[in-house]
Amino acid sequence: MQIIHLFFFLSMFVLACGQSSAPSGGDSMMQAEMAPSPSMEKMAADESGTLPRKKIRNGQLRLRVDDTRAAAEDIRQIILGSGGEIQDEQENSYDRTQEVYMTVRVPSNLLDSIMNILCDHAEKVENRSVSESDITEVYADTDARLIQKRALEKRYLEILQQARNVEDMLAIERELNQVRSDIESMDGQMRLYDKQVAMSTLVVSLVTVQSGVNNFFSELGDAFGRGWTLLQQLFLFLASGWAVILFVGATFWLFRRWRRNRRPS
């Protein structure tokens, strides 16, 4: 029973530590027994004593270009050449407008320069915006809670080695599984934060509007195409209904001959 008492005392002690404020630069009992995690090293104070800011920056561009497909190909080369990636691409056409939507990921430190390059090569910049979200506090808080959870996991493993009966082992293993699940969730959240901070999302809309003359000839060509399609469909209809046409023609010919024969001579 001493193992059970020690187990619950430890749980209450770590829970009380977890509810306290975020740890400062001083050492706590848990931090003294395990090395700092890689994420905490990234959050170490600089010479001025302040934490490096963790910011998520994303951008949007709507550009008027001469040729959307050619411009999209240029953007692919720029993005891939800068170490980014293409996430999504769509193309739409309506009336006289042709649009290409691209969602790309670029290194956050290159976001502004890449947006400047794309704007310089556009015929007109219709919209440009950048959003910024500071996650420094939530990042540090999540990392501190992750350290506490890992310390708790270590304690449970030590207690588990001292367990002498099945009841104690099962109770400790249940808590250990829950702690490990929390660690996996927090670790995944930290990786997501790191990815969002390192890589920015940029949504680019490329727009081309045809002139009135170009649109007239385009519509004229479409009209000829539709007329040719209708003519083909007419021939196909006549070909598929030859039996009906033959029957109707023969019936009409017999009816006229019958009426001619009934006339008085």
C-alpha beads as a LAMMPS data file, in Angstrom:
LAMMPS data file: protein, C-alpha beads

265 atoms
264 bonds

1 atom types
1 bond types

-500.0 500.0 xlo xhi
-500.0 500.0 ylo yhi
-500.0 500.0 zlo zhi

Masses

1 110.0

Atoms # bond

1 1 1 0.000 0.000 0.000
2 1 1 2.985 2.298 0.444
3 1 1 3.461 2.235 -3.350
4 1 1 -0.137 3.369 -3.849
5 1 1 0.269 6.227 -1.352
6 1 1 3.504 7.324 -2.996
7 1 1 1.874 7.099 -6.441
8 1 1 -1.040 9.380 -5.513
9 1 1 1.170 11.791 -3.596
10 1 1 3.361 12.152 -6.697
11 1 1 0.324 12.741 -8.921
12 1 1 -0.978 15.533 -6.687
13 1 1 2.491 17.111 -6.421
14 1 1 3.064 17.215 -10.213
15 1 1 -0.488 18.450 -10.786
16 1 1 0.129 21.350 -8.389
17 1 1 3.337 22.195 -10.227
18 1 1 1.535 22.116 -13.576
19 1 1 -1.074 24.618 -12.359
20 1 1 1.542 27.160 -11.286
21 1 1 2.670 29.980 -13.535
22 1 1 5.036 29.347 -16.448
23 1 1 8.604 28.667 -15.210
24 1 1 11.042 31.535 -15.206
25 1 1 14.796 31.441 -15.728
26 1 1 15.269 29.796 -12.244
27 1 1 15.675 26.044 -11.875
28 1 1 12.801 23.931 -10.561
29 1 1 13.091 20.479 -9.037
30 1 1 11.827 18.753 -12.196
31 1 1 14.001 20.736 -14.573
32 1 1 17.105 19.926 -12.536
33 1 1 16.762 16.190 -13.173
34 1 1 16.464 16.229 -16.960
35 1 1 18.207 18.032 -19.814
36 1 1 16.350 20.876 -21.636
37 1 1 14.415 19.809 -24.703
38 1 1 15.501 21.048 -28.171
39 1 1 12.483 23.337 -28.316
40 1 1 13.436 24.956 -24.991
41 1 1 16.924 25.563 -26.296
42 1 1 15.359 27.452 -29.223
43 1 1 13.387 29.524 -26.696
44 1 1 16.473 30.382 -24.608
45 1 1 16.851 34.023 -23.745
46 1 1 19.116 36.099 -25.919
47 1 1 21.642 38.641 -24.637
48 1 1 18.910 41.178 -23.942
49 1 1 17.098 38.702 -21.687
50 1 1 13.958 38.451 -23.849
51 1 1 12.586 35.372 -25.579
52 1 1 12.793 35.135 -29.376
53 1 1 9.366 35.834 -30.855
54 1 1 7.483 33.040 -32.546
55 1 1 5.340 34.465 -35.347
56 1 1 3.175 32.853 -38.024
57 1 1 3.094 35.010 -41.176
58 1 1 0.900 34.358 -44.210
59 1 1 0.245 36.381 -47.364
60 1 1 -2.257 36.902 -50.171
61 1 1 -1.765 38.344 -53.653
62 1 1 -4.173 39.084 -56.502
63 1 1 -2.266 39.984 -59.654
64 1 1 -3.375 41.073 -63.145
65 1 1 -1.144 39.368 -65.732
66 1 1 -1.022 39.007 -69.523
67 1 1 -0.988 35.196 -69.525
68 1 1 -2.107 33.275 -66.439
69 1 1 -0.545 29.962 -67.442
70 1 1 2.824 31.482 -68.265
71 1 1 2.760 33.476 -65.015
72 1 1 1.829 30.345 -63.049
73 1 1 4.798 28.492 -64.521
74 1 1 7.116 31.371 -63.534
75 1 1 5.744 31.258 -59.983
76 1 1 6.358 27.512 -59.759
77 1 1 9.997 28.033 -60.680
78 1 1 10.402 30.847 -58.132
79 1 1 8.743 28.914 -55.304
80 1 1 10.578 25.648 -55.895
81 1 1 13.859 27.499 -56.368
82 1 1 13.472 29.202 -52.981
83 1 1 12.921 25.930 -51.135
84 1 1 9.141 26.180 -51.057
85 1 1 6.395 23.849 -52.245
86 1 1 3.167 23.964 -54.260
87 1 1 0.169 22.860 -52.200
88 1 1 -2.754 23.495 -54.535
89 1 1 -3.510 24.946 -57.970
90 1 1 -6.832 25.603 -59.725
91 1 1 -7.818 27.208 -63.020
92 1 1 -11.185 28.830 -63.816
93 1 1 -12.581 30.627 -66.879
94 1 1 -15.777 32.684 -67.135
95 1 1 -16.945 35.398 -69.537
96 1 1 -13.779 37.210 -70.585
97 1 1 -11.830 36.357 -67.411
98 1 1 -9.332 33.559 -66.841
99 1 1 -7.991 32.938 -63.324
100 1 1 -5.410 30.645 -61.749
101 1 1 -5.395 30.142 -57.974
102 1 1 -2.189 28.869 -56.355
103 1 1 -1.554 28.012 -52.698
104 1 1 2.156 27.719 -51.952
105 1 1 4.439 27.378 -48.917
106 1 1 7.601 29.458 -48.720
107 1 1 10.267 30.032 -46.039
108 1 1 8.883 32.715 -43.748
109 1 1 12.056 34.795 -43.947
110 1 1 11.592 34.999 -47.748
111 1 1 7.869 35.805 -47.775
112 1 1 8.229 39.558 -48.281
113 1 1 10.961 39.312 -50.919
114 1 1 9.027 36.676 -52.905
115 1 1 5.887 38.808 -52.799
116 1 1 7.910 41.784 -54.045
117 1 1 9.270 39.741 -56.968
118 1 1 5.802 38.540 -57.979
119 1 1 4.374 42.074 -57.783
120 1 1 7.215 43.484 -59.885
121 1 1 6.441 41.023 -62.705
122 1 1 2.670 41.619 -62.656
123 1 1 0.792 43.975 -64.948
124 1 1 -1.185 45.271 -61.966
125 1 1 -1.375 44.446 -58.240
126 1 1 -5.066 44.304 -57.371
127 1 1 -4.585 43.163 -53.765
128 1 1 -1.693 42.490 -51.403
129 1 1 -1.987 41.575 -47.722
130 1 1 0.067 39.920 -44.985
131 1 1 -1.315 38.488 -41.736
132 1 1 0.840 37.942 -38.654
133 1 1 0.087 35.981 -35.473
134 1 1 2.405 35.980 -32.432
135 1 1 2.362 32.573 -30.696
136 1 1 5.368 33.110 -28.430
137 1 1 3.424 32.724 -25.174
138 1 1 1.406 29.684 -26.188
139 1 1 4.544 28.106 -27.660
140 1 1 6.491 28.569 -24.399
141 1 1 3.527 27.370 -22.313
142 1 1 3.086 24.219 -24.397
143 1 1 6.799 23.471 -24.184
144 1 1 6.827 23.937 -20.398
145 1 1 3.856 21.592 -19.973
146 1 1 5.583 19.076 -22.250
147 1 1 8.654 19.105 -19.971
148 1 1 6.439 18.508 -16.926
149 1 1 4.672 15.616 -18.643
150 1 1 7.986 14.003 -19.533
151 1 1 9.167 14.408 -15.951
152 1 1 5.944 12.779 -14.747
153 1 1 6.460 9.908 -17.191
154 1 1 9.935 9.351 -15.720
155 1 1 8.514 9.285 -12.166
156 1 1 5.848 6.768 -13.113
157 1 1 8.459 4.496 -14.663
158 1 1 10.504 4.645 -11.449
159 1 1 7.451 3.825 -9.322
160 1 1 6.468 1.024 -11.688
161 1 1 9.802 -0.685 -11.062
162 1 1 9.062 -0.650 -7.311
163 1 1 5.530 -2.084 -7.613
164 1 1 5.068 -5.425 -5.847
165 1 1 1.503 -6.445 -6.789
166 1 1 -0.732 -6.444 -9.860
167 1 1 -3.102 -3.788 -8.493
168 1 1 -0.298 -1.261 -8.128
169 1 1 1.108 -2.059 -11.583
170 1 1 -2.255 -1.680 -13.325
171 1 1 -2.993 1.649 -11.602
172 1 1 0.398 3.077 -12.522
173 1 1 0.221 1.817 -16.112
174 1 1 -3.173 3.482 -16.631
175 1 1 -1.761 6.818 -15.547
176 1 1 1.398 6.233 -17.570
177 1 1 -0.590 5.578 -20.742
178 1 1 -2.545 8.817 -20.235
179 1 1 0.652 10.806 -19.703
180 1 1 2.236 9.328 -22.823
181 1 1 -0.888 10.195 -24.825
182 1 1 -0.621 13.800 -23.590
183 1 1 3.076 13.874 -24.494
184 1 1 2.358 12.648 -28.030
185 1 1 -0.359 15.275 -28.493
186 1 1 1.794 18.128 -27.196
187 1 1 4.808 16.993 -29.189
188 1 1 2.697 16.991 -32.364
189 1 1 1.425 20.483 -31.540
190 1 1 4.985 21.737 -31.067
191 1 1 6.034 20.300 -34.431
192 1 1 3.041 22.031 -36.046
193 1 1 4.013 25.346 -34.453
194 1 1 7.585 24.975 -35.687
195 1 1 6.397 24.226 -39.217
196 1 1 3.973 27.158 -39.269
197 1 1 6.656 29.536 -38.005
198 1 1 9.313 28.285 -40.433
199 1 1 7.069 28.175 -43.542
200 1 1 4.512 30.790 -44.581
201 1 1 1.403 30.110 -46.658
202 1 1 1.010 32.364 -49.710
203 1 1 -2.210 32.393 -51.761
204 1 1 -1.743 33.864 -55.251
205 1 1 -4.596 34.706 -57.651
206 1 1 -3.568 35.363 -61.263
207 1 1 -6.151 37.136 -63.433
208 1 1 -6.265 37.748 -67.184
209 1 1 -9.112 39.737 -68.788
210 1 1 -9.448 39.466 -72.569
211 1 1 -10.077 42.621 -74.596
212 1 1 -13.357 43.168 -76.455
213 1 1 -11.837 42.372 -79.894
214 1 1 -10.242 39.165 -78.671
215 1 1 -13.441 38.194 -76.955
216 1 1 -15.494 38.764 -80.164
217 1 1 -13.302 36.471 -82.258
218 1 1 -13.225 33.939 -79.448
219 1 1 -17.009 33.899 -79.249
220 1 1 -17.254 33.772 -83.068
221 1 1 -15.038 30.716 -83.109
222 1 1 -17.129 29.145 -80.358
223 1 1 -20.304 29.848 -82.376
224 1 1 -18.883 28.101 -85.464
225 1 1 -17.871 25.204 -83.253
226 1 1 -21.360 24.905 -81.784
227 1 1 -22.914 25.082 -85.281
228 1 1 -20.687 22.262 -86.539
229 1 1 -21.602 20.202 -83.488
230 1 1 -25.329 20.711 -84.131
231 1 1 -24.881 19.689 -87.787
232 1 1 -23.126 16.498 -86.735
233 1 1 -25.875 15.730 -84.255
234 1 1 -28.496 16.243 -87.008
235 1 1 -26.752 13.769 -89.304
236 1 1 -26.458 11.292 -86.466
237 1 1 -30.154 11.690 -85.694
238 1 1 -31.106 11.090 -89.314
239 1 1 -28.812 8.076 -89.490
240 1 1 -30.210 6.533 -86.326
241 1 1 -33.847 7.155 -87.420
242 1 1 -33.639 5.869 -91.020
243 1 1 -36.288 3.198 -90.404
244 1 1 -38.801 5.747 -89.144
245 1 1 -38.049 8.119 -92.026
246 1 1 -38.435 5.277 -94.548
247 1 1 -41.715 4.190 -92.984
248 1 1 -43.137 7.711 -92.963
249 1 1 -42.014 8.301 -96.561
250 1 1 -43.506 5.027 -97.801
251 1 1 -46.784 5.703 -95.988
252 1 1 -47.049 9.159 -97.490
253 1 1 -46.303 7.821 -101.002
254 1 1 -48.986 5.081 -100.689
255 1 1 -51.518 7.583 -99.364
256 1 1 -50.989 9.911 -102.320
257 1 1 -51.238 7.027 -104.796
258 1 1 -54.447 5.829 -103.136
259 1 1 -56.013 9.280 -103.441
260 1 1 -54.944 9.576 -107.087
261 1 1 -56.602 6.231 -107.883
262 1 1 -59.869 7.314 -106.231
263 1 1 -60.250 10.359 -108.429
264 1 1 -62.823 9.972 -111.241
265 1 1 -61.271 9.442 -114.596

Bonds

1 1 1 2
2 1 2 3
3 1 3 4
4 1 4 5
5 1 5 6
6 1 6 7
7 1 7 8
8 1 8 9
9 1 9 10
10 1 10 11
11 1 11 12
12 1 12 13
13 1 13 14
14 1 14 15
15 1 15 16
16 1 16 17
17 1 17 18
18 1 18 19
19 1 19 20
20 1 20 21
21 1 21 22
22 1 22 23
23 1 23 24
24 1 24 25
25 1 25 26
26 1 26 27
27 1 27 28
28 1 28 29
29 1 29 30
30 1 30 31
31 1 31 32
32 1 32 33
33 1 33 34
34 1 34 35
35 1 35 36
36 1 36 37
37 1 37 38
38 1 38 39
39 1 39 40
40 1 40 41
41 1 41 42
42 1 42 43
43 1 43 44
44 1 44 45
45 1 45 46
46 1 46 47
47 1 47 48
48 1 48 49
49 1 49 50
50 1 50 51
51 1 51 52
52 1 52 53
53 1 53 54
54 1 54 55
55 1 55 56
56 1 56 57
57 1 57 58
58 1 58 59
59 1 59 60
60 1 60 61
61 1 61 62
62 1 62 63
63 1 63 64
64 1 64 65
65 1 65 66
66 1 66 67
67 1 67 68
68 1 68 69
69 1 69 70
70 1 70 71
71 1 71 72
72 1 72 73
73 1 73 74
74 1 74 75
75 1 75 76
76 1 76 77
77 1 77 78
78 1 78 79
79 1 79 80
80 1 80 81
81 1 81 82
82 1 82 83
83 1 83 84
84 1 84 85
85 1 85 86
86 1 86 87
87 1 87 88
88 1 88 89
89 1 89 90
90 1 90 91
91 1 91 92
92 1 92 93
93 1 93 94
94 1 94 95
95 1 95 96
96 1 96 97
97 1 97 98
98 1 98 99
99 1 99 100
100 1 100 101
101 1 101 102
102 1 102 103
103 1 103 104
104 1 104 105
105 1 105 106
106 1 106 107
107 1 107 108
108 1 108 109
109 1 109 110
110 1 110 111
111 1 111 112
112 1 112 113
113 1 113 114
114 1 114 115
115 1 115 116
116 1 116 117
117 1 117 118
118 1 118 119
119 1 119 120
120 1 120 121
121 1 121 122
122 1 122 123
123 1 123 124
124 1 124 125
125 1 125 126
126 1 126 127
127 1 127 128
128 1 128 129
129 1 129 130
130 1 130 131
131 1 131 132
132 1 132 133
133 1 133 134
134 1 134 135
135 1 135 136
136 1 136 137
137 1 137 138
138 1 138 139
139 1 139 140
140 1 140 141
141 1 141 142
142 1 142 143
143 1 143 144
144 1 144 145
145 1 145 146
146 1 146 147
147 1 147 148
148 1 148 149
149 1 149 150
150 1 150 151
151 1 151 152
152 1 152 153
153 1 153 154
154 1 154 155
155 1 155 156
156 1 156 157
157 1 157 158
158 1 158 159
159 1 159 160
160 1 160 161
161 1 161 162
162 1 162 163
163 1 163 164
164 1 164 165
165 1 165 166
166 1 166 167
167 1 167 168
168 1 168 169
169 1 169 170
170 1 170 171
171 1 171 172
172 1 172 173
173 1 173 174
174 1 174 175
175 1 175 176
176 1 176 177
177 1 177 178
178 1 178 179
179 1 179 180
180 1 180 181
181 1 181 182
182 1 182 183
183 1 183 184
184 1 184 185
185 1 185 186
186 1 186 187
187 1 187 188
188 1 188 189
189 1 189 190
190 1 190 191
191 1 191 192
192 1 192 193
193 1 193 194
194 1 194 195
195 1 195 196
196 1 196 197
197 1 197 198
198 1 198 199
199 1 199 200
200 1 200 201
201 1 201 202
202 1 202 203
203 1 203 204
204 1 204 205
205 1 205 206
206 1 206 207
207 1 207 208
208 1 208 209
209 1 209 210
210 1 210 211
211 1 211 212
212 1 212 213
213 1 213 214
214 1 214 215
215 1 215 216
216 1 216 217
217 1 217 218
218 1 218 219
219 1 219 220
220 1 220 221
221 1 221 222
222 1 222 223
223 1 223 224
224 1 224 225
225 1 225 226
226 1 226 227
227 1 227 228
228 1 228 229
229 1 229 230
230 1 230 231
231 1 231 232
232 1 232 233
233 1 233 234
234 1 234 235
235 1 235 236
236 1 236 237
237 1 237 238
238 1 238 239
239 1 239 240
240 1 240 241
241 1 241 242
242 1 242 243
243 1 243 244
244 1 244 245
245 1 245 246
246 1 246 247
247 1 247 248
248 1 248 249
249 1 249 250
250 1 250 251
251 1 251 252
252 1 252 253
253 1 253 254
254 1 254 255
255 1 255 256
256 1 256 257
257 1 257 258
258 1 258 259
259 1 259 260
260 1 260 261
261 1 261 262
262 1 262 263
263 1 263 264
264 1 264 265
